[in-house]
Amino acid sequence: VGPVDKYVYRLAVWGKPLSGWGNGAIQFRLFSPGVNELRQSNPVTADGWQYYTLEDTVQLYENDTLVVRLGAGSSNDLQLDGAVLYDEVSLQRHK
């Protein structure tokens, strides 16, 4: 199967870990049949509200899914061992 399209995706979000509850992360993941690939990850660790961004160029094929994860946790699997507030989430796609 050939490429469907290639885009630049940009995620922007405000995040704030809750005091005493650990940190979190924002992530781009690519799900394809039989594949769960972590493309980009940015930890959410600042005290107080902080602006976070991710940008990635992704060539998507038929049956691919780009997943945005806003999580609370300290590992790549975003286990629930933290607490984070998120606000003003924006996802933009550019050719």
N, CA, C and O atoms as a GROMACS GRO file, in nm:
protein
  380
    1VAL      N    1   0.085  -0.118   0.000
    1VAL     CA    2   0.000   0.000   0.000
    1VAL      C    3   0.090   0.124   0.000
    1VAL      O    4   0.182   0.133   0.081
    2GLY      N    5   0.065   0.215  -0.086
    2GLY     CA    6   0.143   0.338  -0.095
    2GLY      C    7   0.101   0.439   0.008
    2GLY      O    8  -0.001   0.422   0.074
    3PRO      N    9   0.179   0.545   0.020
    3PRO     CA   10   0.147   0.648   0.119
    3PRO      C   11   0.016   0.719   0.084
    3PRO      O   12  -0.011   0.747  -0.033
    4VAL      N   13  -0.062   0.747   0.186
    4VAL     CA   14  -0.184   0.824   0.168
    4VAL      C   15  -0.149   0.972   0.167
    4VAL      O   16  -0.194   1.045   0.079
    5ASP      N   17  -0.072   1.016   0.261
    5ASP     CA   18  -0.029   1.156   0.267
    5ASP      C   19   0.078   1.175   0.372
    5ASP      O   20   0.096   1.093   0.462
    6LYS      N   21   0.150   1.287   0.359
    6LYS     CA   22   0.254   1.322   0.454
    6LYS      C   23   0.221   1.461   0.508
    6LYS      O   24   0.205   1.556   0.431
    7TYR      N   25   0.212   1.473   0.641
    7TYR     CA   26   0.175   1.598   0.704
    7TYR      C   27   0.269   1.629   0.820
    7TYR      O   28   0.333   1.540   0.877
    8VAL      N   29   0.276   1.757   0.854
    8VAL     CA   30   0.341   1.801   0.976
    8VAL      C   31   0.229   1.824   1.078
    8VAL      O   32   0.136   1.901   1.053
    9TYR      N   33   0.238   1.756   1.192
    9TYR     CA   34   0.141   1.772   1.299
    9TYR      C   35   0.206   1.851   1.412
    9TYR      O   36   0.320   1.825   1.450
   10ARG      N   37   0.131   1.947   1.466
   10ARG     CA   38   0.182   2.028   1.577
   10ARG      C   39   0.080   2.027   1.690
   10ARG      O   40  -0.035   2.068   1.671
   11LEU      N   41   0.122   1.980   1.806
   11LEU     CA   42   0.039   1.977   1.925
   11LEU      C   43   0.087   2.086   2.020
   11LEU      O   44   0.207   2.098   2.046
   12ALA      N   45  -0.005   2.165   2.070
   12ALA     CA   46   0.026   2.268   2.169
   12ALA      C   47  -0.074   2.256   2.283
   12ALA      O   48  -0.193   2.237   2.261
   13VAL      N   49  -0.024   2.267   2.407
   13VAL     CA   50  -0.110   2.247   2.523
   13VAL      C   51  -0.046   2.314   2.645
   13VAL      O   52   0.076   2.321   2.656
   14TRP      N   53  -0.129   2.362   2.734
   14TRP     CA   54  -0.085   2.407   2.865
   14TRP      C   55  -0.100   2.292   2.962
   14TRP      O   56  -0.202   2.223   2.961
   15GLY      N   57   0.001   2.270   3.046
   15GLY     CA   58  -0.005   2.161   3.143
   15GLY      C   59   0.048   2.204   3.278
   15GLY      O   60   0.134   2.291   3.289
   16LYS      N   61  -0.005   2.139   3.382
   16LYS     CA   62   0.036   2.170   3.519
   16LYS      C   63   0.024   2.044   3.604
   16LYS      O   64  -0.087   1.999   3.632
   17PRO      N   65   0.138   1.986   3.647
   17PRO     CA   66   0.131   1.874   3.740
   17PRO      C   67   0.076   1.921   3.875
   17PRO      O   68   0.107   2.031   3.921
   18LEU      N   69  -0.005   1.838   3.937
   18LEU     CA   70  -0.057   1.871   4.069
   18LEU      C   71   0.048   1.840   4.174
   18LEU      O   72   0.110   1.734   4.172
   19SER      N   73   0.068   1.930   4.265
   19SER     CA   74   0.170   1.919   4.368
   19SER      C   75   0.154   1.789   4.446
   19SER      O   76   0.046   1.756   4.494
   20GLY      N   77   0.265   1.716   4.457
   20GLY     CA   78   0.264   1.594   4.535
   20GLY      C   79   0.212   1.472   4.462
   20GLY      O   80   0.208   1.364   4.520
   21TRP      N   81   0.172   1.486   4.336
   21TRP     CA   82   0.112   1.375   4.262
   21TRP      C   83   0.197   1.325   4.147
   21TRP      O   84   0.153   1.237   4.072
   22GLY      N   85   0.316   1.377   4.128
   22GLY     CA   86   0.401   1.330   4.019
   22GLY      C   87   0.379   1.409   3.891
   22GLY      O   88   0.307   1.509   3.891
   23ASN      N   89   0.441   1.365   3.784
   23ASN     CA   90   0.442   1.437   3.658
   23ASN      C   91   0.360   1.365   3.552
   23ASN      O   92   0.286   1.271   3.582
   24GLY      N   93   0.373   1.412   3.429
   24GLY     CA   94   0.302   1.350   3.318
   24GLY      C   95   0.381   1.368   3.190
   24GLY      O   96   0.499   1.400   3.192
   25ALA      N   97   0.312   1.346   3.077
   25ALA     CA   98   0.377   1.360   2.947
   25ALA      C   99   0.271   1.381   2.839
   25ALA      O  100   0.158   1.336   2.851
   26ILE      N  101   0.314   1.451   2.733
   26ILE     CA  102   0.233   1.457   2.611
   26ILE      C  103   0.306   1.374   2.507
   26ILE      O  104   0.429   1.372   2.504
   27GLN      N  105   0.230   1.304   2.421
   27GLN     CA  106   0.292   1.211   2.328
   27GLN      C  107   0.220   1.209   2.194
   27GLN      O  108   0.099   1.230   2.186
   28PHE      N  109   0.299   1.181   2.089
   28PHE     CA  110   0.247   1.136   1.960
   28PHE      C  111   0.280   0.988   1.951
   28PHE      O  112   0.395   0.948   1.973
   29ARG      N  113   0.181   0.906   1.918
   29ARG     CA  114   0.202   0.764   1.893
   29ARG      C  115   0.143   0.730   1.757
   29ARG      O  116   0.045   0.791   1.714
   30LEU      N  117   0.204   0.633   1.690
   30LEU     CA  118   0.154   0.588   1.562
   30LEU      C  119   0.111   0.443   1.576
   30LEU      O  120   0.192   0.356   1.609
   31PHE      N  121  -0.016   0.418   1.551
   31PHE     CA  122  -0.069   0.282   1.554
   31PHE      C  123  -0.090   0.236   1.411
   31PHE      O  124  -0.164   0.298   1.334
   32SER      N  125  -0.025   0.127   1.375
   32SER     CA  126  -0.044   0.058   1.249
   32SER      C  127  -0.079  -0.086   1.284
   32SER      O  128  -0.058  -0.128   1.397
   33PRO      N  129  -0.131  -0.161   1.189
   33PRO     CA  130  -0.160  -0.301   1.222
   33PRO      C  131  -0.037  -0.371   1.279
   33PRO      O  132   0.064  -0.386   1.211
   34GLY      N  133  -0.046  -0.413   1.405
   34GLY     CA  134   0.062  -0.483   1.472
   34GLY      C  135   0.174  -0.394   1.526
   34GLY      O  136   0.273  -0.446   1.576
   35VAL      N  137   0.160  -0.262   1.518
   35VAL     CA  138   0.266  -0.171   1.560
   35VAL      C  139   0.209  -0.061   1.650
   35VAL      O  140   0.105  -0.003   1.621
   36ASN      N  141   0.279  -0.033   1.760
   36ASN     CA  142   0.247   0.077   1.850
   36ASN      C  143   0.378   0.153   1.870
   36ASN      O  144   0.458   0.116   1.956
   37GLU      N  145   0.400   0.259   1.792
   37GLU     CA  146   0.527   0.330   1.792
   37GLU      C  147   0.516   0.464   1.863
   37GLU      O  148   0.431   0.546   1.830
   38LEU      N  149   0.603   0.485   1.962
   38LEU     CA  150   0.613   0.615   2.026
   38LEU      C  151   0.695   0.705   1.935
   38LEU      O  152   0.814   0.681   1.914
   39ARG      N  153   0.632   0.810   1.880
   39ARG     CA  154   0.700   0.900   1.786
   39ARG      C  155   0.769   1.015   1.858
   39ARG      O  156   0.885   1.045   1.830
   40GLN      N  157   0.699   1.078   1.950
   40GLN     CA  158   0.753   1.193   2.023
   40GLN      C  159   0.694   1.191   2.163
   40GLN      O  160   0.582   1.146   2.184
   41SER      N  161   0.772   1.240   2.259
   41SER     CA  162   0.723   1.251   2.396
   41SER      C  163   0.789   1.372   2.461
   41SER      O  164   0.907   1.399   2.440
   42ASN      N  165   0.712   1.443   2.540
   42ASN     CA  166   0.764   1.559   2.612
   42ASN      C  167   0.711   1.552   2.755
   42ASN      O  168   0.590   1.552   2.776
   43PRO      N  169   0.800   1.544   2.855
   43PRO     CA  170   0.753   1.536   2.993
   43PRO      C  171   0.688   1.667   3.038
   43PRO      O  172   0.729   1.775   2.996
   44VAL      N  173   0.588   1.655   3.121
   44VAL     CA  174   0.520   1.770   3.182
   44VAL      C  175   0.563   1.771   3.328
   44VAL      O  176   0.513   1.693   3.409
   45THR      N  177   0.657   1.861   3.360
   45THR     CA  178   0.720   1.857   3.492
   45THR      C  179   0.727   1.991   3.563
   45THR      O  180   0.759   1.995   3.682
   46ALA      N  181   0.698   2.102   3.494
   46ALA     CA  182   0.719   2.234   3.552
   46ALA      C  183   0.622   2.262   3.666
   46ALA      O  184   0.507   2.217   3.665
   47ASP      N  185   0.669   2.337   3.765
   47ASP     CA  186   0.579   2.385   3.869
   47ASP      C  187   0.493   2.495   3.808
   47ASP      O  188   0.545   2.585   3.741
   48GLY      N  189   0.366   2.489   3.829
   48GLY     CA  190   0.276   2.589   3.771
   48GLY      C  191   0.246   2.557   3.626
   48GLY      O  192   0.295   2.458   3.570
   49TRP      N  193   0.163   2.642   3.564
   49TRP     CA  194   0.124   2.623   3.425
   49TRP      C  195   0.242   2.648   3.332
   49TRP      O  196   0.314   2.746   3.348
   50GLN      N  197   0.260   2.558   3.235
   50GLN     CA  198   0.368   2.569   3.137
   50GLN      C  199   0.312   2.533   3.000
   50GLN      O  200   0.225   2.446   2.989
   51TYR      N  201   0.361   2.600   2.895
   51TYR     CA  202   0.320   2.575   2.758
   51TYR      C  203   0.412   2.469   2.697
   51TYR      O  204   0.534   2.484   2.700
   52TYR      N  205   0.353   2.362   2.641
   52TYR     CA  206   0.429   2.250   2.584
   52TYR      C  207   0.389   2.232   2.438
   52TYR      O  208   0.273   2.252   2.401
   53THR      N  209   0.486   2.192   2.355
   53THR     CA  210   0.457   2.164   2.214
   53THR      C  211   0.530   2.038   2.168
   53THR      O  212   0.635   2.002   2.221
   54LEU      N  213   0.472   1.974   2.069
   54LEU     CA  214   0.536   1.866   1.995
   54LEU      C  215   0.512   1.892   1.848
   54LEU      O  216   0.406   1.943   1.810
   55GLU      N  217   0.608   1.859   1.764
   55GLU     CA  218   0.590   1.870   1.620
   55GLU      C  219   0.656   1.751   1.554
   55GLU      O  220   0.769   1.715   1.587
   56ASP      N  221   0.585   1.688   1.460
   56ASP     CA  222   0.638   1.570   1.394
   56ASP      C  223   0.585   1.564   1.251
   56ASP      O  224   0.470   1.598   1.225
   57THR      N  225   0.671   1.519   1.160
   57THR     CA  226   0.630   1.494   1.022
   57THR      C  227   0.601   1.345   1.010
   57THR      O  228   0.687   1.261   1.037
   58VAL      N  229   0.479   1.314   0.969
   58VAL     CA  230   0.434   1.175   0.966
   58VAL      C  231   0.379   1.142   0.829
   58VAL      O  232   0.296   1.214   0.775
   59GLN      N  233   0.425   1.032   0.774
   59GLN     CA  234   0.369   0.980   0.650
   59GLN      C  235   0.273   0.869   0.688
   59GLN      O  236   0.314   0.763   0.735
   60LEU      N  237   0.146   0.893   0.668
   60LEU     CA  238   0.043   0.797   0.707
   60LEU      C  239   0.005   0.707   0.589
   60LEU      O  240  -0.004   0.752   0.475
   61TYR      N  241  -0.016   0.583   0.620
   61TYR     CA  242  -0.061   0.484   0.523
   61TYR      C  243  -0.202   0.442   0.560
   61TYR      O  244  -0.251   0.471   0.670
   62GLU      N  245  -0.267   0.374   0.468
   62GLU     CA  246  -0.401   0.323   0.495
   62GLU      C  247  -0.397   0.238   0.622
   62GLU      O  248  -0.306   0.158   0.640
   63ASN      N  249  -0.493   0.255   0.709
   63ASN     CA  250  -0.508   0.184   0.837
   63ASN      C  251  -0.414   0.234   0.946
   63ASN      O  252  -0.409   0.174   1.053
   64ASP      N  253  -0.339   0.344   0.923
   64ASP     CA  254  -0.257   0.405   1.028
   64ASP      C  255  -0.342   0.502   1.109
   64ASP      O  256  -0.438   0.560   1.058
   65THR      N  257  -0.306   0.518   1.235
   65THR     CA  258  -0.374   0.614   1.323
   65THR      C  259  -0.268   0.688   1.402
   65THR      O  260  -0.185   0.626   1.468
   66LEU      N  261  -0.271   0.821   1.396
   66LEU     CA  262  -0.186   0.904   1.480
   66LEU      C  263  -0.262   0.935   1.608
   66LEU      O  264  -0.373   0.987   1.602
   67VAL      N  265  -0.203   0.903   1.722
   67VAL     CA  266  -0.270   0.918   1.851
   67VAL      C  267  -0.199   1.026   1.932
   67VAL      O  268  -0.076   1.027   1.942
   68VAL      N  269  -0.276   1.116   1.990
   68VAL     CA  270  -0.225   1.217   2.083
   68VAL      C  271  -0.263   1.171   2.222
   68VAL      O  272  -0.380   1.145   2.250
   69ARG      N  273  -0.162   1.161   2.311
   69ARG     CA  274  -0.189   1.121   2.450
   69ARG      C  275  -0.146   1.233   2.543
   69ARG      O  276  -0.034   1.283   2.537
   70LEU      N  277  -0.237   1.272   2.628
   70LEU     CA  278  -0.210   1.366   2.737
   70LEU      C  279  -0.222   1.284   2.864
   70LEU      O  280  -0.333   1.246   2.902
   71GLY      N  281  -0.111   1.257   2.928
   71GLY     CA  282  -0.118   1.161   3.036
   71GLY      C  283  -0.058   1.209   3.166
   71GLY      O  284   0.014   1.308   3.173
   72ALA      N  285  -0.090   1.133   3.268
   72ALA     CA  286  -0.033   1.152   3.402
   72ALA      C  287   0.045   1.025   3.432
   72ALA      O  288  -0.012   0.916   3.440
   73GLY      N  289   0.172   1.040   3.450
   73GLY     CA  290   0.256   0.924   3.478
   73GLY      C  291   0.397   0.951   3.435
   73GLY      O  292   0.424   1.048   3.364
   74SER      N  293   0.486   0.866   3.477
   74SER     CA  294   0.628   0.892   3.457
   74SER      C  295   0.693   0.803   3.352
   74SER      O  296   0.812   0.818   3.326
   75SER      N  297   0.620   0.711   3.293
   75SER     CA  298   0.681   0.618   3.198
   75SER      C  299   0.625   0.641   3.058
   75SER      O  300   0.528   0.714   3.040
   76ASN      N  301   0.688   0.578   2.958
   76ASN     CA  302   0.640   0.589   2.821
   76ASN      C  303   0.501   0.530   2.804
   76ASN      O  304   0.429   0.568   2.712
   77ASP      N  305   0.464   0.437   2.891
   77ASP     CA  306   0.331   0.378   2.885
   77ASP      C  307   0.228   0.460   2.961
   77ASP      O  308   0.110   0.424   2.967
   78LEU      N  309   0.271   0.572   3.020
   78LEU     CA  310   0.184   0.663   3.094
   78LEU      C  311   0.101   0.591   3.198
   78LEU      O  312  -0.022   0.602   3.201
   79GLN      N  313   0.168   0.518   3.283
   79GLN     CA  314   0.098   0.455   3.394
   79GLN      C  315   0.041   0.564   3.484
   79GLN      O  316   0.097   0.673   3.494
   80LEU      N  317  -0.069   0.535   3.546
   80LEU     CA  318  -0.140   0.635   3.626
   80LEU      C  319  -0.075   0.651   3.763
   80LEU      O  320  -0.133   0.612   3.865
   81ASP      N  321   0.046   0.708   3.766
   81ASP     CA  322   0.112   0.734   3.893
   81ASP      C  323   0.137   0.883   3.912
   81ASP      O  324   0.227   0.922   3.987
   82GLY      N  325   0.059   0.966   3.846
   82GLY     CA  326   0.072   1.112   3.858
   82GLY      C  327  -0.064   1.176   3.836
   82GLY      O  328  -0.163   1.108   3.809
   83ALA      N  329  -0.067   1.307   3.847
   83ALA     CA  330  -0.190   1.383   3.822
   83ALA      C  331  -0.151   1.515   3.756
   83ALA      O  332  -0.071   1.591   3.811
   84VAL      N  333  -0.209   1.542   3.640
   84VAL     CA  334  -0.175   1.661   3.563
   84VAL      C  335  -0.303   1.724   3.510
   84VAL      O  336  -0.395   1.655   3.465
   85LEU      N  337  -0.308   1.858   3.517
   85LEU     CA  338  -0.418   1.932   3.455
   85LEU      C  339  -0.372   1.978   3.317
   85LEU      O  340  -0.257   2.020   3.301
   86TYR      N  341  -0.461   1.971   3.216
   86TYR     CA  342  -0.432   2.020   3.081
   86TYR      C  343  -0.540   2.119   3.040
   86TYR      O  344  -0.655   2.107   3.081
   87ASP      N  345  -0.500   2.219   2.959
   87ASP     CA  346  -0.595   2.321   2.914
   87ASP      C  347  -0.551   2.372   2.776
   87ASP      O  348  -0.434   2.361   2.739
   88GLU      N  349  -0.645   2.425   2.702
   88GLU     CA  350  -0.622   2.488   2.572
   88GLU      C  351  -0.538   2.399   2.479
   88GLU      O  352  -0.431   2.437   2.434
   89VAL      N  353  -0.590   2.281   2.452
   89VAL     CA  354  -0.522   2.184   2.367
   89VAL      C  355  -0.550   2.217   2.220
   89VAL      O  356  -0.665   2.241   2.181
   90SER      N  357  -0.444   2.219   2.139
   90SER     CA  358  -0.458   2.250   1.996
   90SER      C  359  -0.376   2.151   1.915
   90SER      O  360  -0.260   2.126   1.946
   91LEU      N  361  -0.438   2.093   1.812
   91LEU     CA  362  -0.367   2.005   1.719
   91LEU      C  363  -0.388   2.061   1.579
   91LEU      O  364  -0.500   2.076   1.532
   92GLN      N  365  -0.276   2.092   1.512
   92GLN     CA  366  -0.282   2.148   1.377
   92GLN      C  367  -0.210   2.054   1.282
   92GLN      O  368  -0.113   1.988   1.319
   93ARG      N  369  -0.259   2.049   1.158
   93ARG     CA  370  -0.200   1.966   1.055
   93ARG      C  371  -0.165   2.056   0.936
   93ARG      O  372  -0.247   2.135   0.890
   94HIS      N  373  -0.043   2.041   0.888
   94HIS     CA  374   0.004   2.121   0.774
   94HIS      C  375   0.066   2.027   0.672
   94HIS      O  376   0.126   1.926   0.708
   95LYS      N  377   0.052   2.060   0.546
   95LYS     CA  378   0.116   1.983   0.438
   95LYS      C  379   0.261   2.022   0.428
   95LYS      O  380   0.334   1.969   0.343
   0.00000   0.00000   0.00000
